[in-house]
């Protein structure tokens, strides 16, 4: 039995394939995008990013907000920082985190709209 969503014959539209092939992203770019989505695939990191889209917060704030240990929040912030999704600034003895740029907000907004 054949699926309805599968071609019944094998036919390659060489013109269409060549047209799209000429516009394909470089493999390095595809890998970077893939890694970004892997990082965004974690619900804790999404929660942190959403919170930071609302206001600059420190580890203690995020820990209280999300009901997680400082260590767990710090680990997730380290992952987000290494992917350039968040940045930090130090004020006295407190380190405040915020989103790296408006692109992160757009990613979150698109995820919300899609969900």
TIVO-2410 file (N, C-alpha, C; in nm, 3 decimals):
# residues 115
REC num residu      c1      c2      c3 atome chaine
REC   1      X   0.084  -0.117   0.000     N      A
REC   1      X   0.000   0.000   0.000    CA      A
REC   1      X   0.090   0.125   0.000     C      A
REC   2      X   0.058   0.221  -0.085     N      A
REC   2      X   0.138   0.343  -0.096    CA      A
REC   2      X   0.073   0.456  -0.017     C      A
REC   3      X   0.156   0.542   0.035     N      A
REC   3      X   0.108   0.661   0.106    CA      A
REC   3      X   0.059   0.763   0.004     C      A
REC   4      X  -0.038   0.843   0.042     N      A
REC   4      X  -0.091   0.946  -0.048    CA      A
REC   4      X   0.003   1.064  -0.064     C      A
REC   5      X   0.095   1.082   0.030     N      A
REC   5      X   0.184   1.198   0.024    CA      A
REC   5      X   0.319   1.165  -0.038     C      A
REC   6      X   0.328   1.055  -0.111     N      A
REC   6      X   0.452   1.013  -0.178    CA      A
REC   6      X   0.425   1.007  -0.328     C      A
REC   7      X   0.522   1.056  -0.407     N      A
REC   7      X   0.507   1.049  -0.553    CA      A
REC   7      X   0.486   0.905  -0.597     C      A
REC   8      X   0.405   0.887  -0.696     N      A
REC   8      X   0.381   0.753  -0.749    CA      A
REC   8      X   0.482   0.714  -0.856     C      A
REC   9      X   0.554   0.814  -0.908     N      A
REC   9      X   0.661   0.788  -1.005    CA      A
REC   9      X   0.785   0.864  -0.960     C      A
REC  10      X   0.899   0.822  -1.010     N      A
REC  10      X   1.021   0.896  -0.979    CA      A
REC  10      X   1.050   0.991  -1.093     C      A
REC  11      X   1.049   1.121  -1.061     N      A
REC  11      X   1.073   1.225  -1.161    CA      A
REC  11      X   1.148   1.338  -1.092     C      A
REC  12      X   1.261   1.380  -1.151     N      A
REC  12      X   1.339   1.491  -1.095    CA      A
REC  12      X   1.327   1.609  -1.191     C      A
REC  13      X   1.276   1.721  -1.137     N      A
REC  13      X   1.267   1.844  -1.215    CA      A
REC  13      X   1.403   1.912  -1.204     C      A
REC  14      X   1.490   1.882  -1.300     N      A
REC  14      X   1.629   1.928  -1.295    CA      A
REC  14      X   1.639   2.079  -1.288     C      A
REC  15      X   1.551   2.150  -1.357     N      A
REC  15      X   1.554   2.297  -1.355    CA      A
REC  15      X   1.523   2.349  -1.215     C      A
REC  16      X   1.422   2.294  -1.150     N      A
REC  16      X   1.385   2.336  -1.015    CA      A
REC  16      X   1.496   2.303  -0.916     C      A
REC  17      X   1.554   2.183  -0.929     N      A
REC  17      X   1.662   2.142  -0.840    CA      A
REC  17      X   1.780   2.236  -0.854     C      A
REC  18      X   1.818   2.268  -0.976     N      A
REC  18      X   1.933   2.356  -1.000    CA      A
REC  18      X   1.906   2.497  -0.947     C      A
REC  19      X   1.784   2.545  -0.966     N      A
REC  19      X   1.748   2.679  -0.917    CA      A
REC  19      X   1.761   2.687  -0.765     C      A
REC  20      X   1.708   2.588  -0.697     N      A
REC  20      X   1.716   2.589  -0.550    CA      A
REC  20      X   1.859   2.564  -0.505     C      A
REC  21      X   1.930   2.476  -0.572     N      A
REC  21      X   2.069   2.445  -0.536    CA      A
REC  21      X   2.155   2.571  -0.541     C      A
REC  22      X   2.130   2.658  -0.637     N      A
REC  22      X   2.208   2.781  -0.649    CA      A
REC  22      X   2.182   2.878  -0.534     C      A
REC  23      X   2.072   2.858  -0.463     N      A
REC  23      X   2.035   2.946  -0.352    CA      A
REC  23      X   2.058   2.883  -0.214     C      A
REC  24      X   2.104   2.760  -0.211     N      A
REC  24      X   2.121   2.690  -0.085    CA      A
REC  24      X   2.226   2.759   0.002     C      A
REC  25      X   2.206   2.748   0.131     N      A
REC  25      X   2.300   2.804   0.228    CA      A
REC  25      X   2.426   2.721   0.233     C      A
REC  26      X   2.535   2.785   0.269     N      A
REC  26      X   2.662   2.717   0.290    CA      A
REC  26      X   2.645   2.620   0.407     C      A
REC  27      X   2.713   2.507   0.403     N      A
REC  27      X   2.701   2.407   0.509    CA      A
REC  27      X   2.740   2.461   0.646     C      A
REC  28      X   2.837   2.554   0.652     N      A
REC  28      X   2.877   2.613   0.780    CA      A
REC  28      X   2.763   2.695   0.840     C      A
REC  29      X   2.691   2.766   0.753     N      A
REC  29      X   2.577   2.847   0.799    CA      A
REC  29      X   2.466   2.754   0.848     C      A
REC  30      X   2.440   2.648   0.775     N      A
REC  30      X   2.337   2.551   0.815    CA      A
REC  30      X   2.371   2.492   0.951     C      A
REC  31      X   2.497   2.459   0.973     N      A
REC  31      X   2.539   2.402   1.101    CA      A
REC  31      X   2.518   2.502   1.215     C      A
REC  32      X   2.552   2.629   1.192     N      A
REC  32      X   2.531   2.732   1.295    CA      A
REC  32      X   2.382   2.747   1.328     C      A
REC  33      X   2.298   2.748   1.226     N      A
REC  33      X   2.153   2.758   1.249    CA      A
REC  33      X   2.104   2.637   1.327     C      A
REC  34      X   2.148   2.520   1.287     N      A
REC  34      X   2.109   2.397   1.354    CA      A
REC  34      X   2.148   2.400   1.501     C      A
REC  35      X   2.269   2.443   1.530     N      A
REC  35      X   2.315   2.452   1.669    CA      A
REC  35      X   2.233   2.552   1.749     C      A
REC  36      X   2.197   2.662   1.687     N      A
REC  36      X   2.114   2.763   1.754    CA      A
REC  36      X   1.979   2.702   1.792     C      A
REC  37      X   1.918   2.629   1.698     N      A
REC  37      X   1.789   2.567   1.728    CA      A
REC  37      X   1.801   2.456   1.831     C      A
REC  38      X   1.913   2.387   1.836     N      A
REC  38      X   1.934   2.287   1.942    CA      A
REC  38      X   1.933   2.355   2.078     C      A
REC  39      X   2.001   2.469   2.086     N      A
REC  39      X   2.005   2.543   2.212    CA      A
REC  39      X   1.866   2.594   2.249     C      A
REC  40      X   1.791   2.639   2.150     N      A
REC  40      X   1.656   2.689   2.175    CA      A
REC  40      X   1.557   2.575   2.201     C      A
REC  41      X   1.600   2.451   2.183     N      A
REC  41      X   1.514   2.336   2.203    CA      A
REC  41      X   1.500   2.294   2.349     C      A
REC  42      X   1.550   2.372   2.440     N      A
REC  42      X   1.543   2.341   2.583    CA      A
REC  42      X   1.446   2.437   2.651     C      A
REC  43      X   1.348   2.383   2.721     N      A
REC  43      X   1.243   2.467   2.780    CA      A
REC  43      X   1.297   2.562   2.887     C      A
REC  44      X   1.398   2.521   2.962     N      A
REC  44      X   1.456   2.610   3.063    CA      A
REC  44      X   1.522   2.729   2.996     C      A
REC  45      X   1.596   2.704   2.889     N      A
REC  45      X   1.662   2.815   2.819    CA      A
REC  45      X   1.559   2.908   2.756     C      A
REC  46      X   1.450   2.853   2.703     N      A
REC  46      X   1.344   2.938   2.647    CA      A
REC  46      X   1.284   3.024   2.759     C      A
REC  47      X   1.262   2.965   2.875     N      A
REC  47      X   1.208   3.042   2.989    CA      A
REC  47      X   1.301   3.155   3.028     C      A
REC  48      X   1.429   3.127   3.032     N      A
REC  48      X   1.528   3.230   3.065    CA      A
REC  48      X   1.527   3.340   2.960     C      A
REC  49      X   1.530   3.301   2.833     N      A
REC  49      X   1.529   3.401   2.726    CA      A
REC  49      X   1.402   3.485   2.729     C      A
REC  50      X   1.288   3.422   2.754     N      A
REC  50      X   1.164   3.498   2.760    CA      A
REC  50      X   1.169   3.597   2.876     C      A
REC  51      X   1.215   3.551   2.991     N      A
REC  51      X   1.225   3.641   3.107    CA      A
REC  51      X   1.317   3.759   3.075     C      A
REC  52      X   1.429   3.730   3.011     N      A
REC  52      X   1.523   3.838   2.978    CA      A
REC  52      X   1.469   3.928   2.867     C      A
REC  53      X   1.372   3.880   2.790     N      A
REC  53      X   1.311   3.967   2.689    CA      A
REC  53      X   1.221   4.070   2.756     C      A
REC  54      X   1.183   4.043   2.882     N      A
REC  54      X   1.097   4.134   2.956    CA      A
REC  54      X   1.178   4.237   3.035     C      A
REC  55      X   1.292   4.191   3.090     N      A
REC  55      X   1.371   4.279   3.177    CA      A
REC  55      X   1.509   4.217   3.201     C      A
REC  56      X   1.607   4.301   3.217     N      A
REC  56      X   1.742   4.258   3.255    CA      A
REC  56      X   1.734   4.200   3.397     C      A
REC  57      X   1.793   4.081   3.416     N      A
REC  57      X   1.784   4.013   3.546    CA      A
REC  57      X   1.919   3.952   3.583     C      A
REC  58      X   1.939   3.929   3.713     N      A
REC  58      X   2.060   3.860   3.758    CA      A
REC  58      X   2.026   3.713   3.786     C      A
REC  59      X   2.128   3.635   3.817     N      A
REC  59      X   2.109   3.492   3.843    CA      A
REC  59      X   2.011   3.471   3.958     C      A
REC  60      X   2.023   3.551   4.064     N      A
REC  60      X   1.932   3.538   4.179    CA      A
REC  60      X   1.787   3.564   4.138     C      A
REC  61      X   1.766   3.666   4.055     N      A
REC  61      X   1.631   3.696   4.006    CA      A
REC  61      X   1.576   3.579   3.926     C      A
REC  62      X   1.656   3.529   3.833     N      A
REC  62      X   1.612   3.417   3.748    CA      A
REC  62      X   1.586   3.292   3.830     C      A
REC  63      X   1.670   3.268   3.930     N      A
REC  63      X   1.654   3.153   4.018    CA      A
REC  63      X   1.520   3.160   4.092     C      A
REC  64      X   1.489   3.277   4.147     N      A
REC  64      X   1.363   3.295   4.218    CA      A
REC  64      X   1.244   3.284   4.123     C      A
REC  65      X   1.257   3.343   4.006     N      A
REC  65      X   1.149   3.343   3.908    CA      A
REC  65      X   1.116   3.202   3.859     C      A
REC  66      X   1.219   3.124   3.829     N      A
REC  66      X   1.198   2.992   3.769    CA      A
REC  66      X   1.201   2.877   3.870     C      A
REC  67      X   1.228   2.910   3.997     N      A
REC  67      X   1.230   2.806   4.099    CA      A
REC  67      X   1.341   2.704   4.079     C      A
REC  68      X   1.457   2.754   4.039     N      A
REC  68      X   1.572   2.668   4.013    CA      A
REC  68      X   1.690   2.714   4.096     C      A
REC  69      X   1.790   2.628   4.110     N      A
REC  69      X   1.909   2.665   4.185    CA      A
REC  69      X   1.993   2.766   4.106     C      A
REC  70      X   2.074   2.840   4.180     N      A
REC  70      X   2.167   2.933   4.115    CA      A
REC  70      X   2.258   2.859   4.019     C      A
REC  71      X   2.302   2.741   4.060     N      A
REC  71      X   2.393   2.661   3.978    CA      A
REC  71      X   2.328   2.622   3.845     C      A
REC  72      X   2.203   2.579   3.851     N      A
REC  72      X   2.132   2.538   3.728    CA      A
REC  72      X   2.113   2.658   3.635     C      A
REC  73      X   2.077   2.772   3.691     N      A
REC  73      X   2.058   2.893   3.610    CA      A
REC  73      X   2.192   2.936   3.549     C      A
REC  74      X   2.297   2.935   3.629     N      A
REC  74      X   2.429   2.974   3.580    CA      A
REC  74      X   2.475   2.885   3.466     C      A
REC  75      X   2.448   2.755   3.479     N      A
REC  75      X   2.487   2.662   3.372    CA      A
REC  75      X   2.414   2.697   3.241     C      A
REC  76      X   2.284   2.720   3.251     N      A
REC  76      X   2.207   2.753   3.131    CA      A
REC  76      X   2.249   2.887   3.072     C      A
REC  77      X   2.279   2.983   3.157     N      A
REC  77      X   2.327   3.113   3.109    CA      A
REC  77      X   2.462   3.099   3.038     C      A
REC  78      X   2.544   3.009   3.087     N      A
REC  78      X   2.673   2.984   3.022    CA      A
REC  78      X   2.653   2.931   2.880     C      A
REC  79      X   2.559   2.839   2.865     N      A
REC  79      X   2.528   2.785   2.732    CA      A
REC  79      X   2.476   2.897   2.642     C      A
REC  80      X   2.385   2.978   2.693     N      A
REC  80      X   2.327   3.087   2.615    CA      A
REC  80      X   2.433   3.193   2.580     C      A
REC  81      X   2.522   3.218   2.673     N      A
REC  81      X   2.628   3.316   2.651    CA      A
REC  81      X   2.726   3.266   2.544     C      A
REC  82      X   2.761   3.139   2.549     N      A
REC  82      X   2.857   3.085   2.452    CA      A
REC  82      X   2.798   3.083   2.311     C      A
REC  83      X   2.666   3.089   2.302     N      A
REC  83      X   2.599   3.093   2.171    CA      A
REC  83      X   2.562   3.235   2.131     C      A
REC  84      X   2.608   3.330   2.209     N      A
REC  84      X   2.584   3.473   2.181    CA      A
REC  84      X   2.436   3.510   2.182     C      A
REC  85      X   2.357   3.441   2.264     N      A
REC  85      X   2.216   3.475   2.276    CA      A
REC  85      X   2.190   3.571   2.391     C      A
REC  86      X   2.278   3.568   2.492     N      A
REC  86      X   2.268   3.662   2.604    CA      A
REC  86      X   2.403   3.728   2.627     C      A
REC  87      X   2.398   3.842   2.693     N      A
REC  87      X   2.519   3.914   2.732    CA      A
REC  87      X   2.503   3.954   2.878     C      A
REC  88      X   2.609   4.000   2.940     N      A
REC  88      X   2.601   4.040   3.079    CA      A
REC  88      X   2.679   4.168   3.103     C      A
REC  89      X   2.646   4.232   3.212     N      A
REC  89      X   2.720   4.348   3.259    CA      A
REC  89      X   2.726   4.338   3.410     C      A
REC  90      X   2.836   4.384   3.465     N      A
REC  90      X   2.854   4.378   3.609    CA      A
REC  90      X   2.834   4.516   3.668     C      A
REC  91      X   2.753   4.521   3.773     N      A
REC  91      X   2.729   4.647   3.844    CA      A
REC  91      X   2.759   4.619   3.991     C      A
REC  92      X   2.872   4.667   4.036     N      A
REC  92      X   2.915   4.635   4.173    CA      A
REC  92      X   2.942   4.487   4.184     C      A
REC  93      X   2.870   4.422   4.276     N      A
REC  93      X   2.888   4.278   4.296    CA      A
REC  93      X   2.782   4.195   4.224     C      A
REC  94      X   2.697   4.260   4.149     N      A
REC  94      X   2.586   4.189   4.081    CA      A
REC  94      X   2.610   4.187   3.930     C      A
REC  95      X   2.584   4.071   3.870     N      A
REC  95      X   2.597   4.053   3.726    CA      A
REC  95      X   2.456   4.045   3.668     C      A
REC  96      X   2.426   4.136   3.577     N      A
REC  96      X   2.294   4.140   3.514    CA      A
REC  96      X   2.303   4.083   3.373     C      A
REC  97      X   2.204   4.004   3.338     N      A
REC  97      X   2.197   3.942   3.205    CA      A
REC  97      X   2.086   4.005   3.124     C      A
REC  98      X   2.110   4.012   2.994     N      A
REC  98      X   2.008   4.061   2.900    CA      A
REC  98      X   2.028   3.988   2.767     C      A
REC  99      X   1.933   4.005   2.678     N      A
REC  99      X   1.945   3.943   2.546    CA      A
REC  99      X   2.053   4.014   2.466     C      A
REC 100      X   2.121   3.939   2.381     N      A
REC 100      X   2.232   3.995   2.302    CA      A
REC 100      X   2.185   4.104   2.208     C      A
REC 101      X   2.072   4.080   2.141     N      A
REC 101      X   2.022   4.179   2.046    CA      A
REC 101      X   1.877   4.151   2.011     C      A
REC 102      X   1.820   4.233   1.924     N      A
REC 102      X   1.679   4.221   1.888    CA      A
REC 102      X   1.646   4.094   1.812     C      A
REC 103      X   1.747   4.028   1.754     N      A
REC 103      X   1.722   3.904   1.680    CA      A
REC 103      X   1.672   3.794   1.773     C      A
REC 104      X   1.720   3.793   1.896     N      A
REC 104      X   1.677   3.692   1.992    CA      A
REC 104      X   1.529   3.713   2.024     C      A
REC 105      X   1.489   3.837   2.039     N      A
REC 105      X   1.347   3.868   2.064    CA      A
REC 105      X   1.262   3.821   1.947     C      A
REC 106      X   1.310   3.841   1.825     N      A
REC 106      X   1.236   3.798   1.707    CA      A
REC 106      X   1.221   3.646   1.704     C      A
REC 107      X   1.327   3.573   1.741     N      A
REC 107      X   1.319   3.428   1.747    CA      A
REC 107      X   1.212   3.383   1.847     C      A
REC 108      X   1.211   3.446   1.964     N      A
REC 108      X   1.113   3.412   2.066    CA      A
REC 108      X   0.972   3.444   2.018     C      A
REC 109      X   0.954   3.563   1.961     N      A
REC 109      X   0.823   3.604   1.910    CA      A
REC 109      X   0.772   3.510   1.802     C      A
REC 110      X   0.861   3.468   1.712     N      A
REC 110      X   0.820   3.374   1.608    CA      A
REC 110      X   0.779   3.240   1.668     C      A
REC 111      X   0.852   3.196   1.770     N      A
REC 111      X   0.816   3.071   1.838    CA      A
REC 111      X   0.680   3.081   1.903     C      A
REC 112      X   0.652   3.195   1.967     N      A
REC 112      X   0.522   3.215   2.032    CA      A
REC 112      X   0.411   3.213   1.928     C      A
REC 113      X   0.431   3.283   1.818     N      A
REC 113      X   0.328   3.287   1.714    CA      A
REC 113      X   0.306   3.150   1.652     C      A
REC 114      X   0.413   3.075   1.634     N      A
REC 114      X   0.400   2.942   1.574    CA      A
REC 114      X   0.329   2.845   1.669     C      A
REC 115      X   0.357   2.859   1.800     N      A
REC 115      X   0.296   2.771   1.899    CA      A
REC 115      X   0.147   2.800   1.911     C      A
***
